[in-house]
Amino acid sequence: MTKQKLTINEVIRFSNHDFLNQLHLIGMNLDLGRVDDAKAIIEQVSEQCQLLSHLNKIGIQQTIEWLQTLKWRYSALQVTVTCNVMEALNEQFDLAIVQYLENTIIHVYDRLDAFTEQRLQIEIEGAANAFNIMFHLQGKWDAPHFDKEIEGLHIETIENTNVSWKYVIRNKE
């Protein structure tokens, strides 16, 4: 199954829906006198906004869009993204990175165990020509191993089982 890109309208609709859910959670916690819980939700929302700002620093537009819409396009995954980038990554890698990330998700998505929590962590570090993108999917699925190379990038598979798939994308030196 290939997930289509989201339209601008769909992105706005998903974003508004998430925002309203967060406001309702804050309101319910305040109604119940759970001020600390309401503050924690506000802190989470603030961290999400900061992450979006950090993601924009990676400077490769297709990858940014892919990361920002991932949780809406693949709702069975609980996605966590962290980003520590000093300067924009080299644009020549943008399409290859997006295609590899998308292909790995597609490879397992229809074979995810519906009764198991599926967590995906993506960590981005580095700068223009020296970067690492770590992909770590944990859960349960029934899919064969996926080992493909992409031109100009090095893929280091750290683990590839039916409960944990971890790899790092690096630029070739």
C-alpha positions as CSV (number, residue, x, y, z in Angstrom):
1,M,0.0,0.0,0.0
2,T,1.4,3.4,-0.9
3,K,0.2,6.4,1.1
4,Q,-0.6,9.4,-1.0
5,K,0.6,12.9,0.0
6,L,-1.8,14.8,2.0
7,T,-3.5,17.9,0.6
8,I,-3.1,21.2,2.3
9,N,-6.7,21.0,3.4
10,E,-6.1,17.6,5.0
11,V,-3.1,18.8,6.8
12,I,-5.0,21.8,8.2
13,R,-7.9,19.5,9.2
14,F,-5.7,17.0,11.0
15,S,-3.7,19.8,12.7
16,N,-6.9,21.6,13.9
17,H,-8.3,18.3,15.1
18,D,-5.2,17.5,17.1
19,F,-5.1,21.1,18.5
20,L,-8.8,20.9,19.6
21,N,-8.2,17.6,21.2
22,Q,-5.3,19.0,23.2
23,L,-7.4,22.0,24.3
24,H,-10.2,19.7,25.4
25,L,-7.8,17.7,27.4
26,I,-6.5,20.8,29.1
27,G,-10.1,22.0,29.8
28,M,-11.1,18.6,31.2
29,N,-8.1,18.4,33.5
30,L,-8.8,22.0,34.7
31,D,-12.5,21.1,35.4
32,L,-11.3,18.1,37.4
33,G,-8.8,20.3,39.4
34,R,-5.8,18.6,37.8
35,V,-3.8,21.7,37.2
36,D,-0.5,19.8,37.0
37,D,-1.9,17.5,34.3
38,A,-3.1,20.5,32.4
39,K,0.3,22.2,32.7
40,A,1.9,19.0,31.4
41,I,-0.2,19.0,28.3
42,I,0.6,22.6,27.7
43,E,4.3,21.7,28.0
44,Q,3.9,18.8,25.5
45,V,2.2,21.1,23.0
46,S,5.0,23.6,23.4
47,E,7.6,20.9,22.8
48,Q,5.7,19.8,19.6
49,C,5.9,23.4,18.3
50,Q,9.6,23.6,19.1
51,L,10.2,20.3,17.3
52,L,8.5,21.7,14.1
53,S,10.8,24.6,14.3
54,H,13.8,22.4,14.7
55,L,12.7,20.2,11.8
56,N,12.6,23.2,9.5
57,K,16.3,23.7,10.2
58,I,17.1,20.5,8.3
59,G,16.3,22.4,5.2
60,I,15.3,19.5,2.9
61,Q,11.7,20.2,2.1
62,Q,10.4,16.8,1.1
63,T,11.9,15.2,4.2
64,I,10.4,17.9,6.4
65,E,7.0,17.4,4.9
66,W,7.3,13.6,5.2
67,L,8.2,13.8,8.9
68,Q,5.5,16.4,9.7
69,T,2.7,14.3,8.1
70,L,3.9,10.9,9.1
71,K,1.6,10.4,12.1
72,W,-1.5,11.3,10.1
73,R,-0.7,9.2,7.1
74,Y,0.4,6.1,9.2
75,S,-1.9,6.4,12.2
76,A,-1.1,2.9,13.6
77,L,2.4,4.2,14.5
78,Q,3.1,6.2,17.7
79,V,5.8,8.5,16.3
80,T,8.5,10.3,18.1
81,V,10.9,12.6,16.2
82,T,13.9,14.3,17.7
83,C,16.1,16.7,15.8
84,N,19.5,18.2,16.6
85,V,20.8,19.8,13.4
86,M,23.4,22.6,13.2
87,E,22.8,23.6,9.6
88,A,20.6,22.5,6.7
89,L,21.3,19.1,5.2
90,N,22.5,18.9,1.6
91,E,19.5,19.1,-0.7
92,Q,20.9,16.4,-3.0
93,F,19.9,13.8,-0.5
94,D,16.3,14.9,0.0
95,L,14.5,12.7,-2.4
96,A,16.6,9.6,-1.6
97,I,16.0,10.0,2.2
98,V,12.2,10.4,1.7
99,Q,11.9,7.4,-0.6
100,Y,13.9,5.2,1.7
101,L,11.9,6.2,4.8
102,E,8.6,5.8,2.9
103,N,9.6,2.4,1.5
104,T,10.5,1.0,4.9
105,I,7.2,2.1,6.4
106,I,5.3,0.7,3.4
107,H,7.2,-2.6,3.7
108,V,5.8,-3.3,7.1
109,Y,2.7,-1.2,7.5
110,D,0.1,-3.6,6.2
111,R,1.7,-6.4,8.2
112,L,1.7,-4.7,11.6
113,D,0.1,-6.7,14.4
114,A,-3.1,-4.8,15.2
115,F,-2.9,-6.0,18.9
116,T,0.6,-4.6,19.5
117,E,1.6,-1.1,20.2
118,Q,3.8,0.1,17.3
119,R,6.4,2.8,18.2
120,L,8.6,4.6,15.7
121,Q,11.4,6.8,16.8
122,I,13.3,8.9,14.3
123,E,16.4,10.9,15.4
124,I,18.1,13.4,13.1
125,E,21.6,14.8,13.9
126,G,24.3,16.6,12.0
127,A,24.9,19.2,9.4
128,A,25.0,19.6,5.6
129,N,27.3,16.8,4.6
130,A,27.7,14.9,7.9
131,F,24.4,13.7,9.2
132,N,22.7,10.6,10.7
133,I,19.0,9.7,10.5
134,M,18.2,6.9,12.9
135,F,15.0,5.0,12.3
136,H,13.8,2.6,15.1
137,L,10.5,0.8,14.8
138,Q,9.4,-1.3,17.7
139,G,6.2,-3.5,17.8
140,K,5.3,-6.6,16.0
141,W,4.9,-7.4,12.3
142,D,5.3,-10.2,9.8
143,A,7.4,-9.0,6.9
144,P,10.6,-10.2,5.3
145,H,13.9,-8.4,5.8
146,F,14.3,-5.2,3.8
147,D,17.8,-4.4,2.7
148,K,18.2,-1.9,-0.1
149,E,20.9,0.6,-0.9
150,I,20.3,4.1,-2.1
151,E,22.8,6.0,-4.2
152,G,25.0,8.5,-2.3
153,L,23.8,7.3,1.2
154,H,25.0,4.6,3.5
155,I,22.4,2.5,5.3
156,E,23.7,0.7,8.4
157,T,21.2,-1.9,9.7
158,I,21.6,-2.3,13.4
159,E,18.7,-4.6,14.0
160,N,16.1,-6.2,11.7
161,T,13.7,-8.6,13.4
162,N,9.9,-8.9,13.5
163,V,9.7,-6.8,16.7
164,S,12.5,-4.2,16.2
165,W,13.9,-2.6,13.1
166,K,16.7,-0.1,13.6
167,Y,18.9,1.5,11.0
168,V,20.9,4.6,10.4
169,I,21.0,6.6,7.2
170,R,24.3,8.4,6.7
171,N,25.8,10.3,3.8
172,K,28.7,8.5,2.2
173,E,32.1,10.1,2.9
